[in-house]
Amino acid sequence: MAIAGGFDIHRRQVTFDYLDTGTGQVRRGRIDPACRQRLRAWLERFAGRDDVTFAVEGCTGWRFVVEELQRAGITALLAEPAETAHQRGPKKRAKTDRADARHLRTLVAEGRVPVSWIPPGQARELRVLLQLYRDLREEHTAWTQRIHATLFHQGVPSLAGRLSDPRARALLEQDIGLSPAGAQAVAVALRRMDDLEAALAPVHARIAAFARRQIACKALAAELYGVGPLVAAIVRAFLGDARRFSSSAQAVRHTGLDVTVYSSDDKRAPGHLSHQGPPILRWALFEAGHQGSRASSPDHLYYTDVAARIDANRAALSVARKLARRSHHILRRLGDQAYAPLPGW
């Protein structure tokens, strides 16, 4: 006798559907509100059992559900969202929370869950820190672009790439032809940039300290041109256990950098990136791929050839795919050492 079930997670509630394979009884319902304490109390009904398995899709909210399942001694399966949807097949009726939970329960009972990697605790914390860094960096870039747009819109000479220069900052504090509102907008943007830089510094320092000591990050940074501590930490945290991929092509697909292929009856033309997988991983590999433009890069000839035939962005994407494949091989070679927790971090 065993329990096979599935959870469908939303911000307000968690919908459950589980089957007792011994009696054939199916139970459905909701855990409301969707929070750790309420889920922990609900899971007490399975106390003392070692034959309980639940699956949850790897979407926002999976972390606390998986952690509570593991805490209760229940087998937790993290289902890959795209493959789970593919196994559902063509949509024949309205998609509901109950239908999603039932679909996951069916996959568990039949042993067909497209399992994704559940990162260990330290990797989960690193992911949060890396995502924070990217959010802060994107906001900093947005304010920088806002300043350049304001200057251009009001006919002030461009300061592109010079906002970090104290002389450029001093120039912006003078009367350079901005309207009163424009001057206020620039002053506010500069203050926001200073606040963001102050927040970025300790986050970046903590990530760099981890990457300089962790064996997988050190190997990635040493063997891959254009990959520094930050990108190495992102690859290690979000590519995950590379041993679950049977080939480097699967690792590239996980990054979402692969080109999709559609049948002729589909509405969208082929040639688009799949965009499956973590966006931060695509961003990091794409940024590292641009380093192929440097003459010292081992991929320089390849980069320049693709850039000449198409454009620089396509060349960076092509190099990024190469980096994803090489990262896959490096992490597989390191084995368990790649994912060993770093003491004192």
C-alpha positions, -999 to +999 in steps of 0.1 A: +000+000+000+014+034-010+003+070-014+008+088-047-002+125-050+003+158-066+002+195-055-008+224-077+006+256-061-009+291-062-003+321-040-036+317-021-040+279-019-023+246-026-046+221-044-039+185-036-049+152-051-037+119-038-044+082-043-042+054-018-031+025-041-041+000-015-077+009-012-081+028-044-095+058-025-088+093-040-088+125-019-089+160-032-090+194-017-072+226-009-048+238+017-057+274+024-038+297+029-007+285+010+019+288+037+045+267+054+027+263+088-006+252+072+011+227+049+031+213+078+000+207+098-018+191+068+011+167+063+009+153+098-018+128+085+011+109+069+033+107+100+050+074+104+046+063+068+075+058+045+055+050+013+042+085+005+053+103-027+041+137-039+050+157-070+050+194-075+059+214-106+091+235-105+073+268-105+073+297-080+065+283-046+080+249-050+107+255-024+086+256+008+065+227-004+095+205-011+112+215+021+081+206+042+077+173+023+113+164+030+110+175+067+080+151+071+099+122+056+079+122+024+094+116-010+093+148-030+095+149-068+101+182-086+085+180-120+099+199-150+071+222-160+075+221-198+078+183-199+049+179-175+027+201-198+039+180-228+028+148-211-006+163-205-012+164-243-035+187-263-059+207-242-094+193-246-111+212-218-105+241-194-073+238-174-080+240-137-061+236-104-078+203-097-069+190-132-033+200-127-031+182-093-048+151-108-023+151-137+006+151-113-009+124-092-014+102-123+022+107-133+034+097-098+012+066-098+025+056-132+061+064-125+062+090-154+071+122-136+097+142-156+119+147-126+140+179-122+169+185-099+161+196-063+191+217-053+205+213-018+200+240+008+231+259+002+224+260-036+189+273-029+203+301-008+229+309-035+201+311-061+183+337-040+214+358-036+222+356-073+187+366-083+189+395-059+221+406-076+206+405-110+175+424-099+196+452-084+219+453-114+189+455-138+174+484-118+208+502-118+210+498-156+174+511-160+182+543-141+214+548-161+194+545-193+168+569-179+195+595-174+209+591-209+173+594-223+167+626-204+199+642-215+193+633-252+156+644-250+167+678-238+196+682-262+224+679-237+257+663-249+258+625-242+277+611-212+274+575-224+296+552-203+308+580-181+283+582-152+307+564-129+333+591-135+334+617-107+340+644-133+308+634-152+289+635-119+302+670-111+292+681-146+256+669-141+253+689-109+260+721-129+237+740-152+242+721-184+210+731-201+185+708-185+150+721-176+142+723-139+122+691-141+149+674-161+176+684-136+154+670-108+149+637-127+186+633-132+194+641-096+168+615-083+182+589-107+218+595-095+207+591-059+189+559-068+220+546-085+242+554-055+217+535-032+218+505-056+255+505-058+257+505-020+233+475-019+252+457-047+286+458-032+280+434-002+259+410-024+286+408-050+313+404-023+295+374-008+290+358-042+326+363-051+338+349-018+317+317-024+330+314-060+366+318-051+364+288-026+339+264-042+356+238-064+331+238-093+331+276-095+369+277-095+370+250-123+345+269-144+363+302-141+397+287-148+387+266-178+361+288-196+372+321-212+350+350-202+335+333-172+343+350-139+332+343-103+297+357-108+289+337-140+306+306-126+283+308-095+252+313-117+261+283-139+269+261-109+237+271-091+212+271-120+226+244-143+226+221-113+236+185-113+248+180-149+248+143-144+210+142-149+216+153-185+225+124-209+242+148-233+255+184-235+226+191-259+202+185-231+221+209-209+218+235-237+181+229-238+178+234-201+193+269-205+167+278-230+193+288-256+184+261-280+164+270-312+129+256-313+116+236-342+079+237-350+057+217-374+044+234-404+008+237-390+020+259-361+013+296-362+048+307-352+078+304-376+107+283-365+140+298-354+131+312-320+148+305-287+129+281-265+134+304-234+128+274-212+148+272-180+162+299-157+163+334-173+193+343-151+213+314-166+206+326-202+216+361-192+249+350-176+259+327-205+249+354-231+271+380-213+300+356-212+294+348-249+301+384-258+337+379-246+342+359-277+348+392-295+382+395-279+412+384-299+425+364-270+393+343-268+396+307-282+362+312-298+373+345-315+374+332-351+340+315-346+325+346-331+338+369-358+326+345-386+290+344-371+290+381-365+300+388-401+274+365-415+245+375-391+252+399-362+270+402-329+241+391-308+237+359-327+275+353-324+272+357-286+244+333-285+264+307-304+293+311-281+270+309-251+258+275-263+294+263-265+299+275-229+269+256-217+282+224-233+316+229-218+301+237-184+282+204-186+313+184-192+333+202-164+306+196-138+301+160-148+339+154-146+339+168-110+311+145-099+300+149-063+327+175-056+309+200-078+279+200-054+296+195-021+285+223+004+310+249+012+318+250+049+314+283+067+292+300+040 
